[in-house]
């Protein structure tokens, strides 16, 4: 073989090696990118519970037993929204074999809704596994959701049922016999699983005696001459009429001087 032919084939071989090397690097870099694209800074995983909170509450509605909870993946770039990832959702607190939520998983299933069931749970754990369109693993993450108890809180009110945003526990020494006057209180539900407050039943007790069955207590203090204090235990209960396992109580000591 002549020298120029040998040189030609060596050059061609070297060019092919260079081309193949470049192609391998491109493919490898794409694989690396596809497996790292869902990093912590690229998306948020958030949850919300469908529970009742009053207008005075400015925080996040908390989850309780029987709550409908929605967990959502929030991509932080348009590129991620268009990737067509497969989202596999699981409930770690479910029995083995039923944790994977097949019907709620799949391509672009960015949200997962479920109802917390067990009354003994203090935390629900949601697992998310993300795959690309070729079923290659991309990312996984777990989210812990605290499960709280429903609450009842007593607030001071006026005759028109406008709350003063003052918890009744701080009013223990506020009443006296110097004048005849009415004092008003509201019992407010938090985190009940209801569509309307009409689903709730209320009961007020003074020293374990039922005195009122609404969310509003009108307490009249009569003017009397006494040389001692009177101490009364004021308590209020809230019961969910459709889910009777949901109930809460609040109380405070009322000191009348």
C-alpha positions as CSV (number, residue, x, y, z in Angstrom):
1,X,0.0,0.0,0.0
2,X,1.3,3.4,-0.9
3,X,2.3,5.9,1.7
4,X,-0.4,8.4,0.8
5,X,-3.1,5.7,1.1
6,X,-1.8,4.7,4.6
7,X,-1.8,8.4,5.6
8,X,-5.4,8.7,4.3
9,X,-6.7,5.8,6.3
10,X,-4.9,6.9,9.5
11,X,-6.4,10.4,9.1
12,X,-9.9,8.9,8.5
13,X,-9.4,6.6,11.5
14,X,-8.4,9.5,13.7
15,X,-11.4,11.6,12.5
16,X,-13.8,8.7,13.2
17,X,-12.3,8.4,16.7
18,X,-12.8,12.1,17.3
19,X,-16.4,12.0,16.1
20,X,-17.3,9.0,18.2
21,X,-15.6,10.6,21.2
22,X,-17.7,13.7,20.8
23,X,-20.9,11.8,20.3
24,X,-20.2,9.8,23.5
25,X,-19.5,13.0,25.4
26,X,-22.8,14.5,24.2
27,X,-24.8,11.5,25.0
28,X,-23.2,11.2,28.4
29,X,-23.8,14.8,29.2
30,X,-27.4,14.5,28.2
31,X,-27.8,11.5,30.5
32,X,-26.2,13.3,33.3
33,X,-28.5,16.3,32.8
34,X,-31.6,14.2,32.6
35,X,-30.9,12.6,35.9
36,X,-30.0,15.9,37.7
37,X,-32.7,18.1,36.2
38,X,-35.0,17.8,39.2
39,X,-32.7,19.2,41.9
40,X,-33.9,20.8,45.1
41,X,-33.7,24.3,43.6
42,X,-35.7,23.3,40.5
43,X,-39.0,22.6,42.1
44,X,-41.1,22.8,45.3
45,X,-43.2,20.1,46.9
46,X,-46.1,21.6,48.8
47,X,-49.2,20.3,50.6
48,X,-52.6,21.7,51.6
49,X,-55.4,20.3,53.7
50,X,-59.1,21.0,53.2
51,X,-60.0,21.9,56.8
52,X,-62.0,24.7,58.2
53,X,-60.3,27.8,59.6
54,X,-62.1,31.0,60.7
55,X,-61.4,34.4,59.2
56,X,-59.2,35.5,62.2
57,X,-56.7,32.6,61.4
58,X,-53.9,33.7,59.1
59,X,-51.9,30.5,59.1
60,X,-52.0,27.3,57.0
61,X,-55.0,25.0,57.5
62,X,-53.7,22.0,59.3
63,X,-54.4,18.4,58.5
64,X,-56.5,16.3,60.9
65,X,-57.9,12.7,60.9
66,X,-60.2,12.4,57.9
67,X,-58.7,15.4,56.1
68,X,-58.4,15.6,52.3
69,X,-54.8,16.5,51.6
70,X,-53.3,17.5,48.2
71,X,-49.6,17.3,47.6
72,X,-48.4,19.2,44.5
73,X,-45.1,19.4,42.6
74,X,-44.4,23.0,41.6
75,X,-41.8,23.2,38.8
76,X,-39.9,26.5,38.9
77,X,-39.1,26.7,35.2
78,X,-41.2,26.3,32.0
79,X,-38.6,23.8,30.7
80,X,-39.5,21.3,33.5
81,X,-43.2,21.7,32.9
82,X,-42.7,20.5,29.3
83,X,-40.5,17.4,30.0
84,X,-43.4,14.9,30.4
85,X,-42.0,13.3,33.5
86,X,-43.7,10.3,35.1
87,X,-44.7,10.9,38.7
88,X,-45.1,7.9,40.9
89,X,-46.9,8.6,44.3
90,X,-46.8,6.4,47.3
91,X,-48.2,6.6,50.9
92,X,-45.5,5.2,53.2
93,X,-48.1,4.8,56.0
94,X,-50.3,2.4,54.0
95,X,-49.8,-1.4,54.5
96,X,-47.1,-3.0,52.4
97,X,-48.5,-3.9,49.0
98,X,-51.0,-1.0,48.8
99,X,-48.6,1.9,49.2
100,X,-48.0,2.7,45.5
101,X,-51.0,4.8,44.3
102,X,-51.1,3.4,40.7
103,X,-54.3,5.2,39.6
104,X,-53.0,8.5,40.8
105,X,-49.6,8.1,39.3
106,X,-48.4,8.6,35.7
107,X,-47.2,11.2,33.1
108,X,-47.6,14.8,34.3
109,X,-49.4,13.7,37.5
110,X,-48.2,16.8,39.4
111,X,-50.8,16.5,42.1
112,X,-51.7,13.7,44.5
113,X,-54.9,13.8,46.6
114,X,-55.7,11.4,49.4
115,X,-57.6,11.2,52.7
116,X,-55.8,10.5,55.9
117,X,-57.6,7.6,57.7
118,X,-56.0,6.3,60.9
119,X,-56.8,8.2,64.1
120,X,-53.5,7.1,65.6
121,X,-51.2,8.7,63.0
122,X,-49.3,11.8,64.0
123,X,-47.6,12.1,60.6
124,X,-48.5,11.1,57.0
125,X,-45.5,10.3,54.8
126,X,-45.8,10.8,51.0
127,X,-43.1,9.4,48.7
128,X,-42.6,10.7,45.2
129,X,-40.5,9.0,42.5
130,X,-39.9,10.8,39.2
131,X,-39.0,9.0,36.0
132,X,-38.3,10.3,32.5
133,X,-40.3,9.3,29.5
134,X,-38.0,6.2,29.0
135,X,-38.7,5.0,32.6
136,X,-35.2,6.1,33.7
137,X,-35.0,7.2,37.4
138,X,-34.6,11.0,37.7
139,X,-35.4,11.9,41.3
140,X,-37.1,10.9,44.5
141,X,-38.3,12.7,47.6
142,X,-40.4,12.2,50.7
143,X,-42.7,14.7,52.4
144,X,-43.8,14.5,56.0
145,X,-47.2,16.0,56.8
146,X,-48.1,16.5,60.5
147,X,-51.6,15.3,61.6
148,X,-53.1,17.5,64.3
149,X,-56.2,17.4,66.4
150,X,-59.2,19.6,65.8
151,X,-59.3,22.6,68.2
152,X,-61.9,24.7,69.9
153,X,-60.9,28.2,71.2
154,X,-63.0,30.6,73.3
155,X,-62.8,34.3,72.5
156,X,-64.4,37.4,74.1
157,X,-67.1,39.0,71.9
158,X,-69.5,41.8,71.9
159,X,-73.3,41.6,71.6
160,X,-73.0,41.6,67.7
161,X,-70.7,38.5,67.9
162,X,-67.7,40.5,66.8
163,X,-64.5,38.9,68.1
164,X,-62.1,41.0,70.1
165,X,-59.2,38.6,69.2
166,X,-58.6,38.0,72.9
167,X,-58.5,34.5,74.2
168,X,-60.8,34.0,77.2
169,X,-58.0,32.4,79.3
170,X,-56.7,35.9,79.8
171,X,-60.0,37.2,81.2
172,X,-60.0,35.3,84.5
173,X,-60.2,38.3,86.7
174,X,-62.1,40.6,84.3
175,X,-65.6,40.3,85.9
176,X,-66.9,41.9,89.0
177,X,-70.1,42.6,91.0
178,X,-69.8,46.4,90.9
179,X,-72.2,46.7,88.0
180,X,-74.8,44.6,86.3
181,X,-73.5,43.7,82.9
182,X,-73.5,41.1,80.2
183,X,-70.3,39.4,79.0
184,X,-70.2,37.6,75.6
185,X,-68.1,34.7,74.4
186,X,-67.7,32.8,71.2
187,X,-66.4,29.3,70.7
188,X,-64.5,29.0,67.4
189,X,-63.7,25.7,65.5
190,X,-60.3,25.1,63.9
191,X,-59.3,22.3,61.4
192,X,-62.6,20.5,61.4
193,X,-63.4,18.5,58.2
194,X,-66.6,20.3,57.3
195,X,-68.1,22.1,54.3
196,X,-70.2,24.5,56.5
197,X,-70.4,25.4,60.2
198,X,-73.9,24.2,60.2
199,X,-72.5,20.7,60.5
200,X,-71.3,21.5,64.0
201,X,-73.0,21.2,67.3
202,X,-72.1,23.4,70.3
203,X,-72.6,23.1,74.1
204,X,-71.6,25.5,76.9
205,X,-71.3,24.4,80.5
206,X,-70.8,26.3,83.7
207,X,-69.6,24.0,86.5
208,X,-70.7,21.0,84.4
209,X,-74.2,22.3,84.0
210,X,-75.5,22.8,80.4
211,X,-76.4,26.5,79.9
212,X,-76.3,27.1,76.1
213,X,-76.3,25.1,72.8
214,X,-75.0,27.6,70.3
215,X,-71.5,29.0,69.5
216,X,-72.4,32.2,71.5
217,X,-72.6,32.6,75.2
218,X,-74.4,35.6,76.8
219,X,-73.2,35.6,80.5
220,X,-75.1,38.0,82.8
221,X,-73.4,39.1,86.0
222,X,-75.9,40.6,88.6
223,X,-74.9,43.3,91.0
224,X,-74.5,41.9,94.4
225,X,-72.7,42.6,97.7
226,X,-70.3,39.9,98.4
227,X,-67.1,39.8,100.5
228,X,-65.6,36.8,98.6
229,X,-64.8,35.7,95.1
230,X,-66.9,33.3,93.1
231,X,-65.0,31.0,90.8
232,X,-66.7,29.3,87.9
233,X,-65.4,26.8,85.3
234,X,-66.7,27.8,81.9
235,X,-66.3,25.1,79.2
236,X,-67.5,24.7,75.6
237,X,-67.6,21.7,73.3
238,X,-67.8,21.4,69.6
239,X,-69.0,18.2,67.9
240,X,-69.0,17.4,64.2
241,X,-72.5,15.9,63.5
242,X,-71.4,14.1,60.4
243,X,-68.0,12.8,61.7
244,X,-68.7,12.3,65.4
245,X,-65.1,11.3,66.1
246,X,-64.3,15.0,65.6
247,X,-64.8,16.9,68.8
248,X,-62.9,19.5,70.8
249,X,-63.3,21.3,74.1
250,X,-62.0,24.5,75.6
251,X,-62.4,25.9,79.1
252,X,-61.2,28.6,81.5
253,X,-61.8,29.7,85.1
254,X,-64.0,32.7,85.5
255,X,-63.2,34.7,88.7
256,X,-66.0,37.1,89.8
257,X,-64.9,39.6,92.4
